Amino acid sequence: MKKAKNQGIAKILMEKMKELVVGNEREGITLTYKEELISFYEKLGFVDHGLSESKHGGVSWYNFVKRRKGIN
């Protein structure tokens, strides 16, 4: 997994997700991810919606949302 870091893969996936949101007239994108990725997704325009109830893998997860109106 570490080999994939800093190659822009996540940004490419987010671009594809935005295309799907617009093309399918969805309200936005909701993500749940670990604390160390908060700043990365905030830079992509996601808004923190607080700590998730999920404890998958024994770790804390955070909910983030990017509304369609914020997707260009």
Secondary structure, DSSP 8 states (H G I E B T S, - for coil): -GGGTTSSHHHHHHHHHHHHHHHTT-SEEEEEE-GGGHHHHHHTT-EEEEE-S--GGGS--EEEEEEGGG--
